[in-house]
């Protein structure tokens, strides 16, 4: 009987992170999930929970890397993202909001991945939750300027991350979950969480071991950079 696969999901307390945790558990994965604030649903899910983890706290990830067993996780999934100044042109957005969104959506996930990469099993996967709005080629309407820019920056930094770690033989994925009915996507979004995370889990399992970096959605369809 094949051994259970191990996943570390950063940002598992709610929304898509929680949904993906539950989906992977249902497929027989062993999941460790981090939370910034307590989540009763995550606590009851069967996942191992690591509390008080803020993606903006680089030192916390360094500490995690020293505490968790090395080369343990078949998947490390970085799930971080916030929305601010929706509908505003970037020139009208406060500097503090720009810094917060760019740090949270683009810089912090890469810093966390660099700190945690030693926990990735040989041939493992490191995945980043991005968005189709990070596609520069697909930006035809200019809306949601700051969020778009932050996800485009994440995509660029993830390309650099994959290049820097190419010799380690890992699969790196930039994943768009679709437009989902979450706090960010809103109640009228076309997808529910179970549909999105089933697709994401399928992609994660299908792409495992390919040792490539791709930018795809939850249906495994390629998105232009």
Secondary structure, DSSP 8 states (H G I E B T S, - for coil): -----EEEEES-SSHHHHHHHHHHHHTT-EEEEE-SS--HHHHTTT-EEE-S--TT-HHHHHHHHHHS-TT-EEEEEE------STT--GGGS-HHHHHHHHIIIIIHHHHHHHHHGGGEEEEEEEEEEE-GGG-STT--S--SHHHHHHHHHHHHHHHHHHHHTGGGT-EEEEEE--SBSSTTT-TT-SB-HHHHHHHHHHHHHHHTT---EEEEETT--B---
